[in-house]
Amino acid sequence: MPAETHTPVMLREVISALKLCDGGVYVDATLGRGGYADKMLESAHCQVIAFDRDHAAMAAGQRLQQHYGQRFAMHHAPFAHMAQHITHPVQGVVFDLGVSSPQLDDGARGFSFRHDGPLDMRMDQREGETAADLVNTKTERELADIFFHLGEEKRARQIAKKIVAQRAQQPITRTHQLAELVRSVVKGLHSIDPATRTFQALRIAVNDELGQLKVGLAAAEKILAPHGRLVVVSFHSLEDRIVKQFLSARAKPAATSRHLPVNDNQPKPSFTLVGSQPHPPPMPKAKPIRAHARRAFVWPSARRPPFFPQRRLHDPPHDHDLVPVSLAGQRL
Ligand SMILES: C[S@@+](CC[C@H](N)C(=O)[O-])C[C@H]1O[C@@H](n2cnc3c(N)ncnc32)[C@H](O)[C@@H]1O
């Protein structure tokens, strides 16, 4: 199909790790502009069921539907809900975490400090609090926690203090307003825009991205058939940590002691690790691919996004992890 405006990252590696088979059913948990789904459908005579919280992704999905007919289906829903929509085992699930270039480039969505727009940042604009809601209602302490824990921003307290002082004069409603405020606090020479971390933190909080990821991984585990594959492309250390903890918990047997009686009820490992590869090709310097350039700008660590393919082994999903976890909620 004709290329879309978003260049999918690690497409070759993702397709190879999924080990697509004719007749298989695969989940693209983060449809975006459909780059992964398109390649999956092109690479094997399989079916793809896609999810995205963003209504803009549904337009890309319609193009795929027109082209591939019943081999493609999509849900305008968070991937944390995938197990509610999919009742038959699937052969693979892929997550490409974060936001897409078109989302960042559209000032009206409020994700980017580069384009002025309403301070929204919701992936699903049908519901939930906007970034402006958080910025104008959270306490100074709560804001500092968000910036520190979700953005790893060293000047979190000073930024929060300035926000609280400024909003007492006038609500903060625009991306450029917030970006300028942050830049006035985080001074000096930086390889990235000083507002980067604050914006990343707010976006993660607004969309409960870490809570979504925890529930989404457990949901994927639930719907994967034995020997099905889980592939995750993550972009910053907070996501990496969650994915790695999930994988190591699922890939090794629960700790036992030779002094204790054998407990047959302990969960068996449900995955085996197939591989964890950093992004092999270096960043092209002269003319970076757009998606890479964007990601490198927002999250420098994205130059080498971790990549986690996993093979499903056994069949005991860990239901306790399906309890939604809201990291932002816990910390606030
Ligand atoms: C990096 S883009 C995916 C790009 C896609 N692989 C492609 O080839 O175009 C991430 C997408 O995931 C979506 N997304 C992020 N978190 C989500 C969630 N919890 N549930 C569903 N979609 C989500 C975003 O709206 C965005 O469209």
The ligand as a MOL file (V3000), in Angstrom:
LIG
                    3D

  0  0  0     0  0            999 V3000
M  V30 BEGIN CTAB
M  V30 COUNTS 27 29 0 0 0
M  V30 BEGIN ATOM
M  V30 1 C 4.4890 5.0110 17.8400 0
M  V30 2 S 2.8460 5.0170 17.3090 0 CHG=1
M  V30 3 C 2.6550 3.5100 16.4570 0
M  V30 4 C 3.0740 3.5960 15.0340 0
M  V30 5 C 2.7290 2.3570 14.2400 0
M  V30 6 N 3.5630 1.2340 14.6050 0
M  V30 7 C 2.8460 2.6190 12.7450 0
M  V30 8 O 3.4910 1.8390 12.0760 0
M  V30 9 O 2.2870 3.5990 12.2650 0 CHG=-1
M  V30 10 C 1.9710 4.6780 18.7760 0
M  V30 11 C 0.4830 4.6520 18.6240 0
M  V30 12 O -0.0220 3.9700 19.7540 0
M  V30 13 C -1.1780 4.6050 20.2030 0
M  V30 14 N -1.3000 4.2810 21.6150 0
M  V30 15 C -0.4820 4.6620 22.6140 0
M  V30 16 N -0.9110 4.1450 23.7760 0
M  V30 17 C -2.0050 3.4080 23.4960 0
M  V30 18 C -2.8840 2.6080 24.2790 0
M  V30 19 N -2.7180 2.4800 25.6000 0
M  V30 20 N -3.8830 1.9750 23.6530 0
M  V30 21 C -4.0590 2.0870 22.3040 0
M  V30 22 N -3.2770 2.8450 21.5230 0
M  V30 23 C -2.2570 3.4910 22.1090 0
M  V30 24 C -0.9590 6.0610 19.9230 0
M  V30 25 O -2.1850 6.7440 19.8090 0
M  V30 26 C -0.1870 5.9980 18.5940 0
M  V30 27 O -1.0710 6.0770 17.5140 0
M  V30 END ATOM
M  V30 BEGIN BOND
M  V30 1 1 1 2
M  V30 2 1 2 3
M  V30 3 1 2 10
M  V30 4 1 3 4
M  V30 5 1 4 5
M  V30 6 1 5 6
M  V30 7 1 5 7
M  V30 8 2 7 8
M  V30 9 1 7 9
M  V30 10 1 10 11
M  V30 11 1 11 12
M  V30 12 1 11 26
M  V30 13 1 12 13
M  V30 14 1 13 14
M  V30 15 1 13 24
M  V30 16 1 14 15
M  V30 17 1 14 23
M  V30 18 2 15 16
M  V30 19 1 16 17
M  V30 20 1 17 18
M  V30 21 2 17 23
M  V30 22 1 18 19
M  V30 23 2 18 20
M  V30 24 1 20 21
M  V30 25 2 21 22
M  V30 26 1 22 23
M  V30 27 1 24 25
M  V30 28 1 24 26
M  V30 29 1 26 27
M  V30 END BOND
M  V30 END CTAB
M  END
